[in-house]
Amino acid sequence: MGIISIRKTLPLTISETELYKIVDELNMDPTVDGILVQLPLPPHINSVKITQHNFPGQDRSFHPLNVGRMLIGETDVFMLVLLGIC
């Protein structure tokens, strides 16, 4: 399928600010087509804020905009998110 996956394993002690910076870098990288924030995150990190920080077009997990679109029946969005195209 031509999918290139980059796994970033981060320490459990990473700060929310440091994680924001990593998401920012990935959001702005033109070679990155999608970002999947693996949940659960450590308890000191607000997972809602982190997933909202991810650009909806880059999101492959739980951005509220994409979840909302799926909940109202936009099944094409659901499939595109699963396939990493949206």
PDB file as gemmi writes it, atoms N, CA and C in Angstrom:
CRYST1    1.000    1.000    1.000  90.00  90.00  90.00 P 1                      
ATOM      1  N   MET A   1       0.803  -1.184   0.000  1.00  0.00           N  
ATOM      2  CA  MET A   1       0.000   0.000   0.000  1.00  0.00           C  
ATOM      3  C   MET A   1       0.858   1.265   0.000  1.00  0.00           C  
ATOM      4  N   GLY A   2       2.140   1.140   0.172  1.00  0.00           N  
ATOM      5  CA  GLY A   2       3.004   2.314   0.150  1.00  0.00           C  
ATOM      6  C   GLY A   2       2.971   3.138   1.419  1.00  0.00           C  
ATOM      7  N   ILE A   3       2.560   2.527   2.523  1.00  0.00           N  
ATOM      8  CA  ILE A   3       2.485   3.257   3.785  1.00  0.00           C  
ATOM      9  C   ILE A   3       3.839   3.198   4.482  1.00  0.00           C  
ATOM     10  N   ILE A   4       4.338   4.359   4.841  1.00  0.00           N  
ATOM     11  CA  ILE A   4       5.571   4.441   5.624  1.00  0.00           C  
ATOM     12  C   ILE A   4       5.165   4.894   7.014  1.00  0.00           C  
ATOM     13  N   SER A   5       5.523   4.109   8.000  1.00  0.00           N  
ATOM     14  CA  SER A   5       5.147   4.400   9.380  1.00  0.00           C  
ATOM     15  C   SER A   5       6.380   4.778  10.183  1.00  0.00           C  
ATOM     16  N   ILE A   6       6.240   5.850  10.945  1.00  0.00           N  
ATOM     17  CA  ILE A   6       7.307   6.272  11.847  1.00  0.00           C  
ATOM     18  C   ILE A   6       6.755   6.196  13.262  1.00  0.00           C  
ATOM     19  N   ARG A   7       7.386   5.412  14.082  1.00  0.00           N  
ATOM     20  CA  ARG A   7       6.949   5.260  15.472  1.00  0.00           C  
ATOM     21  C   ARG A   7       7.827   6.125  16.360  1.00  0.00           C  
ATOM     22  N   LYS A   8       7.192   6.940  17.174  1.00  0.00           N  
ATOM     23  CA  LYS A   8       7.919   7.764  18.133  1.00  0.00           C  
ATOM     24  C   LYS A   8       7.559   7.274  19.522  1.00  0.00           C  
ATOM     25  N   THR A   9       8.500   6.616  20.175  1.00  0.00           N  
ATOM     26  CA  THR A   9       8.297   6.156  21.536  1.00  0.00           C  
ATOM     27  C   THR A   9       8.871   7.214  22.469  1.00  0.00           C  
ATOM     28  N   LEU A  10       8.005   7.772  23.282  1.00  0.00           N  
ATOM     29  CA  LEU A  10       8.396   8.883  24.146  1.00  0.00           C  
ATOM     30  C   LEU A  10       8.374   8.445  25.598  1.00  0.00           C  
ATOM     31  N   PRO A  11       9.171   9.092  26.441  1.00  0.00           N  
ATOM     32  CA  PRO A  11       9.184   8.712  27.859  1.00  0.00           C  
ATOM     33  C   PRO A  11       7.858   9.048  28.535  1.00  0.00           C  
ATOM     34  N   LEU A  12       7.486   8.257  29.517  1.00  0.00           N  
ATOM     35  CA  LEU A  12       6.257   8.524  30.267  1.00  0.00           C  
ATOM     36  C   LEU A  12       6.316   9.853  31.001  1.00  0.00           C  
ATOM     37  N   THR A  13       7.505  10.374  31.181  1.00  0.00           N  
ATOM     38  CA  THR A  13       7.683  11.631  31.908  1.00  0.00           C  
ATOM     39  C   THR A  13       7.639  12.859  31.001  1.00  0.00           C  
ATOM     40  N   ILE A  14       7.381  12.664  29.710  1.00  0.00           N  
ATOM     41  CA  ILE A  14       7.349  13.804  28.787  1.00  0.00           C  
ATOM     42  C   ILE A  14       6.316  14.821  29.268  1.00  0.00           C  
ATOM     43  N   SER A  15       6.640  16.084  29.110  1.00  0.00           N  
ATOM     44  CA  SER A  15       5.693  17.125  29.526  1.00  0.00           C  
ATOM     45  C   SER A  15       4.679  17.362  28.408  1.00  0.00           C  
ATOM     46  N   GLU A  16       3.564  17.953  28.780  1.00  0.00           N  
ATOM     47  CA  GLU A  16       2.541  18.268  27.791  1.00  0.00           C  
ATOM     48  C   GLU A  16       3.104  19.243  26.751  1.00  0.00           C  
ATOM     49  N   THR A  17       3.904  20.192  27.201  1.00  0.00           N  
ATOM     50  CA  THR A  17       4.522  21.165  26.288  1.00  0.00           C  
ATOM     51  C   THR A  17       5.432  20.483  25.280  1.00  0.00           C  
ATOM     52  N   GLU A  18       6.230  19.538  25.756  1.00  0.00           N  
ATOM     53  CA  GLU A  18       7.119  18.803  24.847  1.00  0.00           C  
ATOM     54  C   GLU A  18       6.310  18.000  23.829  1.00  0.00           C  
ATOM     55  N   LEU A  19       5.224  17.398  24.273  1.00  0.00           N  
ATOM     56  CA  LEU A  19       4.381  16.624  23.367  1.00  0.00           C  
ATOM     57  C   LEU A  19       3.708  17.528  22.335  1.00  0.00           C  
ATOM     58  N   TYR A  20       3.260  18.723  22.764  1.00  0.00           N  
ATOM     59  CA  TYR A  20       2.706  19.704  21.820  1.00  0.00           C  
ATOM     60  C   TYR A  20       3.724  20.033  20.725  1.00  0.00           C  
ATOM     61  N   LYS A  21       4.983  20.218  21.115  1.00  0.00           N  
ATOM     62  CA  LYS A  21       6.025  20.553  20.144  1.00  0.00           C  
ATOM     63  C   LYS A  21       6.193  19.442  19.111  1.00  0.00           C  
ATOM     64  N   ILE A  22       6.143  18.187  19.548  1.00  0.00           N  
ATOM     65  CA  ILE A  22       6.280  17.064  18.629  1.00  0.00           C  
ATOM     66  C   ILE A  22       5.094  17.013  17.675  1.00  0.00           C  
ATOM     67  N   VAL A  23       3.885  17.201  18.203  1.00  0.00           N  
ATOM     68  CA  VAL A  23       2.692  17.212  17.348  1.00  0.00           C  
ATOM     69  C   VAL A  23       2.771  18.370  16.359  1.00  0.00           C  
ATOM     70  N   ASP A  24       3.238  19.540  16.812  1.00  0.00           N  
ATOM     71  CA  ASP A  24       3.406  20.686  15.912  1.00  0.00           C  
ATOM     72  C   ASP A  24       4.352  20.355  14.764  1.00  0.00           C  
ATOM     73  N   GLU A  25       5.484  19.749  15.095  1.00  0.00           N  
ATOM     74  CA  GLU A  25       6.461  19.378  14.059  1.00  0.00           C  
ATOM     75  C   GLU A  25       5.839  18.429  13.041  1.00  0.00           C  
ATOM     76  N   LEU A  26       5.088  17.450  13.520  1.00  0.00           N  
ATOM     77  CA  LEU A  26       4.455  16.497  12.612  1.00  0.00           C  
ATOM     78  C   LEU A  26       3.355  17.159  11.790  1.00  0.00           C  
ATOM     79  N   ASN A  27       2.573  18.047  12.415  1.00  0.00           N  
ATOM     80  CA  ASN A  27       1.522  18.766  11.694  1.00  0.00           C  
ATOM     81  C   ASN A  27       2.093  19.591  10.544  1.00  0.00           C  
ATOM     82  N   MET A  28       3.260  20.172  10.749  1.00  0.00           N  
ATOM     83  CA  MET A  28       3.857  21.064   9.756  1.00  0.00           C  
ATOM     84  C   MET A  28       4.752  20.350   8.745  1.00  0.00           C  
ATOM     85  N   ASP A  29       5.019  19.078   8.963  1.00  0.00           N  
ATOM     86  CA  ASP A  29       5.900  18.322   8.073  1.00  0.00           C  
ATOM     87  C   ASP A  29       5.130  17.910   6.814  1.00  0.00           C  
ATOM     88  N   PRO A  30       5.513  18.409   5.639  1.00  0.00           N  
ATOM     89  CA  PRO A  30       4.776  18.089   4.415  1.00  0.00           C  
ATOM     90  C   PRO A  30       4.867  16.618   3.999  1.00  0.00           C  
ATOM     91  N   THR A  31       5.795  15.873   4.582  1.00  0.00           N  
ATOM     92  CA  THR A  31       5.913  14.446   4.238  1.00  0.00           C  
ATOM     93  C   THR A  31       5.017  13.568   5.107  1.00  0.00           C  
ATOM     94  N   VAL A  32       4.366  14.169   6.128  1.00  0.00           N  
ATOM     95  CA  VAL A  32       3.501  13.409   7.031  1.00  0.00           C  
ATOM     96  C   VAL A  32       2.052  13.563   6.573  1.00  0.00           C  
ATOM     97  N   ASP A  33       1.410  12.426   6.295  1.00  0.00           N  
ATOM     98  CA  ASP A  33       0.018  12.431   5.848  1.00  0.00           C  
ATOM     99  C   ASP A  33      -0.968  12.177   6.973  1.00  0.00           C  
ATOM    100  N   GLY A  34      -0.500  11.680   8.090  1.00  0.00           N  
ATOM    101  CA  GLY A  34      -1.410  11.386   9.181  1.00  0.00           C  
ATOM    102  C   GLY A  34      -0.675  11.160  10.484  1.00  0.00           C  
ATOM    103  N   ILE A  35      -1.373  11.483  11.566  1.00  0.00           N  
ATOM    104  CA  ILE A  35      -0.803  11.338  12.910  1.00  0.00           C  
ATOM    105  C   ILE A  35      -1.800  10.559  13.754  1.00  0.00           C  
ATOM    106  N   LEU A  36      -1.318   9.538  14.412  1.00  0.00           N  
ATOM    107  CA  LEU A  36      -2.142   8.751  15.322  1.00  0.00           C  
ATOM    108  C   LEU A  36      -1.564   8.908  16.726  1.00  0.00           C  
ATOM    109  N   VAL A  37      -2.310   9.584  17.586  1.00  0.00           N  
ATOM    110  CA  VAL A  37      -1.902   9.722  18.982  1.00  0.00           C  
ATOM    111  C   VAL A  37      -2.451   8.500  19.711  1.00  0.00           C  
ATOM    112  N   GLN A  38      -1.554   7.669  20.189  1.00  0.00           N  
ATOM    113  CA  GLN A  38      -1.964   6.439  20.867  1.00  0.00           C  
ATOM    114  C   GLN A  38      -2.412   6.757  22.285  1.00  0.00           C  
ATOM    115  N   LEU A  39      -3.623   6.352  22.600  1.00  0.00           N  
ATOM    116  CA  LEU A  39      -4.173   6.540  23.941  1.00  0.00           C  
ATOM    117  C   LEU A  39      -4.165   5.223  24.685  1.00  0.00           C  
ATOM    118  N   PRO A  40      -4.104   5.204  25.996  1.00  0.00           N  
ATOM    119  CA  PRO A  40      -4.126   6.353  26.905  1.00  0.00           C  
ATOM    120  C   PRO A  40      -2.754   7.003  26.995  1.00  0.00           C  
ATOM    121  N   LEU A  41      -2.782   8.278  27.321  1.00  0.00           N  
ATOM    122  CA  LEU A  41      -1.560   9.033  27.586  1.00  0.00           C  
ATOM    123  C   LEU A  41      -1.300   9.009  29.091  1.00  0.00           C  
ATOM    124  N   PRO A  42      -0.083   9.348  29.508  1.00  0.00           N  
ATOM    125  CA  PRO A  42       0.190   9.402  30.949  1.00  0.00           C  
ATOM    126  C   PRO A  42      -0.807  10.340  31.649  1.00  0.00           C  
ATOM    127  N   PRO A  43      -1.107  10.079  32.911  1.00  0.00           N  
ATOM    128  CA  PRO A  43      -2.142  10.843  33.619  1.00  0.00           C  
ATOM    129  C   PRO A  43      -1.896  12.352  33.705  1.00  0.00           C  
ATOM    130  N   HIS A  44      -0.651  12.787  33.625  1.00  0.00           N  
ATOM    131  CA  HIS A  44      -0.361  14.218  33.730  1.00  0.00           C  
ATOM    132  C   HIS A  44      -0.561  14.969  32.406  1.00  0.00           C  
ATOM    133  N   ILE A  45      -0.955  14.251  31.350  1.00  0.00           N  
ATOM    134  CA  ILE A  45      -1.180  14.881  30.039  1.00  0.00           C  
ATOM    135  C   ILE A  45      -2.664  14.813  29.708  1.00  0.00           C  
ATOM    136  N   ASN A  46      -3.228  15.938  29.320  1.00  0.00           N  
ATOM    137  CA  ASN A  46      -4.641  16.024  28.964  1.00  0.00           C  
ATOM    138  C   ASN A  46      -4.816  15.492  27.542  1.00  0.00           C  
ATOM    139  N   SER A  47      -5.348  14.283  27.414  1.00  0.00           N  
ATOM    140  CA  SER A  47      -5.473  13.639  26.105  1.00  0.00           C  
ATOM    141  C   SER A  47      -6.437  14.379  25.186  1.00  0.00           C  
ATOM    142  N   VAL A  48      -7.454  15.022  25.750  1.00  0.00           N  
ATOM    143  CA  VAL A  48      -8.397  15.789  24.924  1.00  0.00           C  
ATOM    144  C   VAL A  48      -7.678  16.961  24.258  1.00  0.00           C  
ATOM    145  N   LYS A  49      -6.872  17.679  25.032  1.00  0.00           N  
ATOM    146  CA  LYS A  49      -6.143  18.816  24.480  1.00  0.00           C  
ATOM    147  C   LYS A  49      -5.141  18.376  23.413  1.00  0.00           C  
ATOM    148  N   ILE A  50      -4.476  17.270  23.651  1.00  0.00           N  
ATOM    149  CA  ILE A  50      -3.484  16.787  22.679  1.00  0.00           C  
ATOM    150  C   ILE A  50      -4.172  16.386  21.382  1.00  0.00           C  
ATOM    151  N   THR A  51      -5.272  15.652  21.458  1.00  0.00           N  
ATOM    152  CA  THR A  51      -5.954  15.232  20.217  1.00  0.00           C  
ATOM    153  C   THR A  51      -6.558  16.434  19.501  1.00  0.00           C  
ATOM    154  N   GLN A  52      -6.991  17.457  20.227  1.00  0.00           N  
ATOM    155  CA  GLN A  52      -7.502  18.663  19.590  1.00  0.00           C  
ATOM    156  C   GLN A  52      -6.373  19.478  18.950  1.00  0.00           C  
ATOM    157  N   HIS A  53      -5.183  19.338  19.464  1.00  0.00           N  
ATOM    158  CA  HIS A  53      -4.032  20.068  18.944  1.00  0.00           C  
ATOM    159  C   HIS A  53      -3.602  19.527  17.582  1.00  0.00           C  
ATOM    160  N   ASN A  54      -3.880  18.279  17.338  1.00  0.00           N  
ATOM    161  CA  ASN A  54      -3.576  17.647  16.062  1.00  0.00           C  
ATOM    162  C   ASN A  54      -4.481  18.249  14.991  1.00  0.00           C  
ATOM    163  N   PHE A  55      -3.951  18.596  13.821  1.00  0.00           N  
ATOM    164  CA  PHE A  55      -4.773  19.122  12.735  1.00  0.00           C  
ATOM    165  C   PHE A  55      -5.811  18.078  12.332  1.00  0.00           C  
ATOM    166  N   PRO A  56      -7.084  18.466  12.144  1.00  0.00           N  
ATOM    167  CA  PRO A  56      -8.105  17.484  11.736  1.00  0.00           C  
ATOM    168  C   PRO A  56      -7.727  16.710  10.476  1.00  0.00           C  
ATOM    169  N   GLY A  57      -7.092  17.368   9.526  1.00  0.00           N  
ATOM    170  CA  GLY A  57      -6.690  16.685   8.298  1.00  0.00           C  
ATOM    171  C   GLY A  57      -5.555  15.706   8.479  1.00  0.00           C  
ATOM    172  N   GLN A  58      -4.802  15.849   9.554  1.00  0.00           N  
ATOM    173  CA  GLN A  58      -3.698  14.941   9.865  1.00  0.00           C  
ATOM    174  C   GLN A  58      -4.130  13.844  10.829  1.00  0.00           C  
ATOM    175  N   ASP A  59      -5.262  14.039  11.464  1.00  0.00           N  
ATOM    176  CA  ASP A  59      -5.709  13.164  12.541  1.00  0.00           C  
ATOM    177  C   ASP A  59      -6.077  11.769  12.034  1.00  0.00           C  
ATOM    178  N   ARG A  60      -5.599  10.765  12.740  1.00  0.00           N  
ATOM    179  CA  ARG A  60      -5.974   9.368  12.472  1.00  0.00           C  
ATOM    180  C   ARG A  60      -6.463   8.726  13.755  1.00  0.00           C  
ATOM    181  N   SER A  61      -6.968   9.557  14.667  1.00  0.00           N  
ATOM    182  CA  SER A  61      -7.404   9.009  15.942  1.00  0.00           C  
ATOM    183  C   SER A  61      -8.702   9.652  16.393  1.00  0.00           C  
ATOM    184  N   PHE A  62      -8.660  10.658  17.255  1.00  0.00           N  
ATOM    185  CA  PHE A  62      -9.869  11.116  17.928  1.00  0.00           C  
ATOM    186  C   PHE A  62     -10.083  12.619  17.920  1.00  0.00           C  
ATOM    187  N   HIS A  63      -9.697  13.301  16.870  1.00  0.00           N  
ATOM    188  CA  HIS A  63      -9.975  14.746  16.844  1.00  0.00           C  
ATOM    189  C   HIS A  63     -11.488  14.940  16.887  1.00  0.00           C  
ATOM    190  N   PRO A  64     -11.991  15.835  17.745  1.00  0.00           N  
ATOM    191  CA  PRO A  64     -13.441  16.009  17.900  1.00  0.00           C  
ATOM    192  C   PRO A  64     -14.175  16.302  16.588  1.00  0.00           C  
ATOM    193  N   LEU A  65     -13.550  17.035  15.688  1.00  0.00           N  
ATOM    194  CA  LEU A  65     -14.196  17.327  14.407  1.00  0.00           C  
ATOM    195  C   LEU A  65     -14.435  16.044  13.615  1.00  0.00           C  
ATOM    196  N   ASN A  66     -13.446  15.178  13.561  1.00  0.00           N  
ATOM    197  CA  ASN A  66     -13.590  13.934  12.807  1.00  0.00           C  
ATOM    198  C   ASN A  66     -14.552  12.970  13.488  1.00  0.00           C  
ATOM    199  N   VAL A  67     -14.488  12.884  14.816  1.00  0.00           N  
ATOM    200  CA  VAL A  67     -15.416  12.017  15.548  1.00  0.00           C  
ATOM    201  C   VAL A  67     -16.845  12.515  15.334  1.00  0.00           C  
ATOM    202  N   GLY A  68     -17.050  13.827  15.418  1.00  0.00           N  
ATOM    203  CA  GLY A  68     -18.379  14.396  15.198  1.00  0.00           C  
ATOM    204  C   GLY A  68     -18.905  14.101  13.811  1.00  0.00           C  
ATOM    205  N   ARG A  69     -18.063  14.228  12.814  1.00  0.00           N  
ATOM    206  CA  ARG A  69     -18.489  13.933  11.443  1.00  0.00           C  
ATOM    207  C   ARG A  69     -18.884  12.472  11.298  1.00  0.00           C  
ATOM    208  N   MET A  70     -18.151  11.602  11.967  1.00  0.00           N  
ATOM    209  CA  MET A  70     -18.505  10.177  11.915  1.00  0.00           C  
ATOM    210  C   MET A  70     -19.828   9.921  12.626  1.00  0.00           C  
ATOM    211  N   LEU A  71     -20.046  10.612  13.768  1.00  0.00           N  
ATOM    212  CA  LEU A  71     -21.271  10.396  14.545  1.00  0.00           C  
ATOM    213  C   LEU A  71     -22.529  10.844  13.819  1.00  0.00           C  
ATOM    214  N   ILE A  72     -22.409  11.821  12.927  1.00  0.00           N  
ATOM    215  CA  ILE A  72     -23.594  12.247  12.182  1.00  0.00           C  
ATOM    216  C   ILE A  72     -23.759  11.468  10.886  1.00  0.00           C  
ATOM    217  N   GLY A  73     -22.941  10.438  10.722  1.00  0.00           N  
ATOM    218  CA  GLY A  73     -23.154   9.522   9.614  1.00  0.00           C  
ATOM    219  C   GLY A  73     -22.302   9.741   8.391  1.00  0.00           C  
ATOM    220  N   GLU A  74     -21.307  10.589   8.474  1.00  0.00           N  
ATOM    221  CA  GLU A  74     -20.422  10.782   7.328  1.00  0.00           C  
ATOM    222  C   GLU A  74     -19.450   9.602   7.258  1.00  0.00           C  
ATOM    223  N   THR A  75     -19.950   8.498   6.727  1.00  0.00           N  
ATOM    224  CA  THR A  75     -19.155   7.265   6.711  1.00  0.00           C  
ATOM    225  C   THR A  75     -17.928   7.388   5.822  1.00  0.00           C  
ATOM    226  N   ASP A  76     -17.968   8.275   4.830  1.00  0.00           N  
ATOM    227  CA  ASP A  76     -16.770   8.458   4.010  1.00  0.00           C  
ATOM    228  C   ASP A  76     -15.624   9.013   4.843  1.00  0.00           C  
ATOM    229  N   VAL A  77     -15.930   9.867   5.823  1.00  0.00           N  
ATOM    230  CA  VAL A  77     -14.898  10.389   6.722  1.00  0.00           C  
ATOM    231  C   VAL A  77     -14.327   9.254   7.554  1.00  0.00           C  
ATOM    232  N   PHE A  78     -15.189   8.389   8.069  1.00  0.00           N  
ATOM    233  CA  PHE A  78     -14.732   7.257   8.871  1.00  0.00           C  
ATOM    234  C   PHE A  78     -13.771   6.392   8.065  1.00  0.00           C  
ATOM    235  N   MET A  79     -14.126   6.073   6.839  1.00  0.00           N  
ATOM    236  CA  MET A  79     -13.265   5.233   6.019  1.00  0.00           C  
ATOM    237  C   MET A  79     -11.971   5.965   5.676  1.00  0.00           C  
ATOM    238  N   LEU A  80     -12.053   7.259   5.390  1.00  0.00           N  
ATOM    239  CA  LEU A  80     -10.847   8.008   5.054  1.00  0.00           C  
ATOM    240  C   LEU A  80      -9.912   8.091   6.244  1.00  0.00           C  
ATOM    241  N   VAL A  81     -10.468   8.257   7.454  1.00  0.00           N  
ATOM    242  CA  VAL A  81      -9.637   8.294   8.656  1.00  0.00           C  
ATOM    243  C   VAL A  81      -8.971   6.943   8.853  1.00  0.00           C  
ATOM    244  N   LEU A  82      -9.730   5.865   8.686  1.00  0.00           N  
ATOM    245  CA  LEU A  82      -9.149   4.537   8.844  1.00  0.00           C  
ATOM    246  C   LEU A  82      -8.049   4.284   7.835  1.00  0.00           C  
ATOM    247  N   LEU A  83      -8.245   4.748   6.621  1.00  0.00           N  
ATOM    248  CA  LEU A  83      -7.263   4.525   5.573  1.00  0.00           C  
ATOM    249  C   LEU A  83      -6.124   5.534   5.612  1.00  0.00           C  
ATOM    250  N   GLY A  84      -6.268   6.565   6.434  1.00  0.00           N  
ATOM    251  CA  GLY A  84      -5.199   7.557   6.530  1.00  0.00           C  
ATOM    252  C   GLY A  84      -5.181   8.523   5.377  1.00  0.00           C  
ATOM    253  N   ILE A  85      -6.328   8.778   4.777  1.00  0.00           N  
ATOM    254  CA  ILE A  85      -6.392   9.663   3.610  1.00  0.00           C  
ATOM    255  C   ILE A  85      -6.952  11.021   3.983  1.00  0.00           C  
ATOM    256  N   CYS A  86      -7.812  11.096   4.965  1.00  0.00           N  
ATOM    257  CA  CYS A  86      -8.510  12.337   5.315  1.00  0.00           C  
ATOM    258  C   CYS A  86      -7.564  13.394   5.815  1.00  0.00           C  
TER     259      CYS A  86                                                      
END                                                                             
